[in-house]
Amino acid sequence: GENVEQHPSTLSVQEGDSAVIKCTYSDSASNYFPWYKQELGKGPQLIIDIRSNVGEKKDQRIAVTLNKTAKHFSLHITETQPEDSAVYFCAPSGYSTLTFGKGTMLLVSP
Amino acid sequence: DAGVIQSPRHEVTEMGQEVTLRCKPISGHDYLFWYRQTMMRGLELLIYFNNNVPIDDSGMPEDRFSAKMPNASFSTLKIQPSEPRDSAVYFCASSLLGGGNTEAFFGQGTRLTVV
């Protein structure tokens, strides 16, 4: 099965700073690389995803970069805001189910 | 669509009692997933269905756990008998295609406490 690791497990930044979360995976057959955001008391929600034929994707303040050779992909958040505070999960997959990382708690201080 | 709907939102029960969690997926979604979330183990996939048929239940921890999907708009996860170590947040999710290649939509979760 897929082994997924996320780093760091917690990340504290000041409002306006950038944040980067890295996800490494083991299965070379993985071809779909999403990031989910989970706010307190809610279920995870997809915020951005990328497929294996693309190296980078950007959506306003968030971006995802993929390095298939090294088997890792990263979430980049620029100009962080307090409402970005949440737990972020990567979930690389190639089959019918998502394998979630352990999560990164991002705290954005005003 | 109102999204994936789970009930109840919170459940407190005594050890040994039967617990039933309910889920209504998004209309038209062919895949339904049950996850369990704990601090120690993170988000674990318990079981998933495709067109109401269970495909993979290898994540179901014990025979005390069972899941059904009698029709396309309803699924249940049952724990009988419940134990304190079953305390967790249980999420139901649905997706249009296989969850490995498309967005999975999660419900708000059911927080289960077994005392």
Boltz contact constraints between the chains, C-beta under 6 A:
constraints:
  - contact:
      token1: [A, 32]
      token2: [B, 101]
      max_distance: 6.0
  - contact:
      token1: [A, 43]
      token2: [B, 91]
      max_distance: 6.0
  - contact:
      token1: [A, 43]
      token2: [B, 106]
      max_distance: 6.0
  - contact:
      token1: [A, 43]
      token2: [B, 107]
      max_distance: 6.0
  - contact:
      token1: [A, 43]
      token2: [B, 108]
      max_distance: 6.0
  - contact:
      token1: [A, 43]
      token2: [B, 109]
      max_distance: 6.0
  - contact:
      token1: [A, 44]
      token2: [B, 106]
      max_distance: 6.0
  - contact:
      token1: [A, 46]
      token2: [B, 103]
      max_distance: 6.0
  - contact:
      token1: [A, 93]
      token2: [B, 100]
      max_distance: 6.0
  - contact:
      token1: [A, 95]
      token2: [B, 100]
      max_distance: 6.0
  - contact:
      token1: [A, 96]
      token2: [B, 98]
      max_distance: 6.0
  - contact:
      token1: [A, 96]
      token2: [B, 100]
      max_distance: 6.0
  - contact:
      token1: [A, 97]
      token2: [B, 45]
      max_distance: 6.0
  - contact:
      token1: [A, 97]
      token2: [B, 99]
      max_distance: 6.0
  - contact:
      token1: [A, 97]
      token2: [B, 100]
      max_distance: 6.0
  - contact:
      token1: [A, 98]
      token2: [B, 99]
      max_distance: 6.0
  - contact:
      token1: [A, 100]
      token2: [B, 43]
      max_distance: 6.0
  - contact:
      token1: [A, 102]
      token2: [B, 42]
      max_distance: 6.0
